[in-house]
Amino acid sequence: MEASEASHQIIADLLEARTGQHLTESRRWRVNSALAGIFRQHGISNVDQLVCLLADPDSGDLAQDVVEALLNNETYFFRDKPTFDQLPGEILPELAERRRDVRRLSIWSAGCSTGQEVYSLAMLFAEQAERWQGWTIDIIGTDVSHRAILTARGGIYSQFEVQRGLGVAQMLRHFDESPSGWRLRDEVRQMVRFAQGNLLTAPHPSRLPFDLVLCRNVLLYFDRQVRHDAFERLSRAVMPDGFLMLGAGETVVGQTDRFVPTQRRASFFELAAHPISAIRKIA
Ligand SMILES: C[S@@+](CC[C@H](N)C(=O)[O-])C[C@H]1O[C@@H](n2cnc3c(N)ncnc32)[C@H](O)[C@@H]1O
C-alpha cells in the first residue's frame, strides 16, 4: 500500500469510527476536495501530512474538523416532495387522530444536517395554523455535525439554498431578506430545537419516544451491521403506533426486523410489533 493510500484509509477509518459513515472506494475521490480548506488552514498539501498532524497529541479539534469536512450534508427544503406531501396529506392527520386526547405531537429529525428538513416540517404546521390550534408540536433536529447544527440554529440561508425546494410565495411567507441571507421568521424558528446527536449512540432518554422519526439519507453509508444497530436504536425512539420516515428509495426490508413497511406509503415504516402491522402481516 502506498503511503497516501494508507493515509486515506486512516482518514476513512476515523470518519467511520466517529459517525458510522463508510467511505466506499467510489467516494474516496471526494476526500482531497473536501479537505482542501483544512489543508489551506494548516499550510499542508496532502493527506499524508494531515495524518502526521493528527498523530500529534496537541492536535486539538483537528480530528473533529476532518470528520465534519468529510460528512455529506446535502439537503434541501421539502426534499423528496411527493413523499413529504404525504405528511400533511396522510401521516399527520392519522397521528392527530391517534393523539386527539393529548393534542401533542413530537417529531425527531435524526441527521437533520443544516436544518432544512426540520424547518420544512415546521412550515407544514405553520401553514395549517388553524388546524393545529391548541396543539403542542415538539420538533427536534439532531446531527453529528456541530457545524451543521450551528447553521441550523442560525436559520439563515443563501439565495441558492432557499430556492432549492421552496416556491417564491413560500419563501416570502416564511423568510425575511437580511444582509447575511434569507432569515426564517421567528414563528417558524420558535417551533423547532436543534442539538448535536450521534446515531451510533442511543438518544437521550428524556427525548423519547417520538410520534414520528425522520432519518433520511443518513443510514445509506452505514455498513450493514452498523445500520442494523441504528434501526434497533431508532425502534426504541418511535412510539408503538408512530412512524419512521426514511429517504426516497431507502427501506427497512432486509435491514432490520424491527420495522415493517406501511401499506401504499413508500418511505414510511412502523414498528413490527405494532398490532396494526401485525394484522397486516397475517392478512
Ligand atoms: C445527506 S444529509 C441528509 C440530511 C436530511 N436528513 C435530508 O435528507 O435532507 C446526512 C446527514 O447525516 C448526518 N450524519 C451522518 N452520520 C451521522 C451519525 N452517526 N449521527 C447523526 N448524524 C449523522 C450528516 O452529518 C449529514 O448532515
The ligand as a Tripos MOL2 file, in Angstrom:
@<TRIPOS>MOLECULE
LIG
   27    29     1     0     0
SMALL
NO_CHARGES

@<TRIPOS>ATOM
      1 C1        -27.1490   13.7410    3.3760 C.3       1 LIG1
      2 S1        -27.5180   14.5670    4.8780 S.3       1 LIG1
      3 C2        -29.2740   14.3310    4.9480 C.3       1 LIG1
      4 C3        -29.9820   15.4640    5.6290 C.3       1 LIG1
      5 C4        -31.5190   15.3470    5.6720 C.3       1 LIG1
      6 N1        -31.9210   14.2460    6.5250 N.3       1 LIG1
      7 C5        -32.0670   15.1730    4.2950 C.2       1 LIG1
      8 O1        -32.4510   14.0530    3.9220 O.co2     1 LIG1
      9 O2        -32.1340   16.1620    3.5480 O.co2     1 LIG1
     10 C6        -26.9220   13.3760    6.0480 C.3       1 LIG1
     11 C7        -26.6890   13.9670    7.4270 C.3       1 LIG1
     12 O3        -26.4620   12.8930    8.3440 O.3       1 LIG1
     13 C8        -25.5130   13.3120    9.2800 C.3       1 LIG1
     14 N2        -24.9150   12.1310    9.9050 N.ar      1 LIG1
     15 C9        -24.0250   11.2700    9.3900 C.ar      1 LIG1
     16 N3        -23.6920   10.3220   10.2800 N.ar      1 LIG1
     17 C10       -24.4050   10.5980   11.4080 C.ar      1 LIG1
     18 C11       -24.4880    9.9980   12.6900 C.ar      1 LIG1
     19 N4        -23.7650    8.9320   13.0220 N.pl3     1 LIG1
     20 N5        -25.3140   10.5400   13.6090 N.ar      1 LIG1
     21 C12       -26.0480   11.6490   13.3080 C.ar      1 LIG1
     22 N6        -25.9970   12.2800   12.1130 N.ar      1 LIG1
     23 C13       -25.1970   11.7520   11.1720 C.ar      1 LIG1
     24 C14       -24.5260   14.1160    8.4510 C.3       1 LIG1
     25 O4        -23.7680   14.9990    9.2500 O.3       1 LIG1
     26 C15       -25.4530   14.8410    7.4850 C.3       1 LIG1
     27 O5        -25.7970   16.1130    7.9530 O.3       1 LIG1
@<TRIPOS>BOND
     1     1     2 1
     2     2     3 1
     3     2    10 1
     4     3     4 1
     5     4     5 1
     6     5     6 1
     7     5     7 1
     8     7     8 2
     9     7     9 1
    10    10    11 1
    11    11    12 1
    12    11    26 1
    13    12    13 1
    14    13    14 1
    15    13    24 1
    16    14    15 ar
    17    14    23 ar
    18    15    16 ar
    19    16    17 ar
    20    17    18 ar
    21    17    23 ar
    22    18    19 1
    23    18    20 ar
    24    20    21 ar
    25    21    22 ar
    26    22    23 ar
    27    24    25 1
    28    24    26 1
    29    26    27 1
@<TRIPOS>SUBSTRUCTURE
     1 LIG1         1 GROUP 0 **** ****
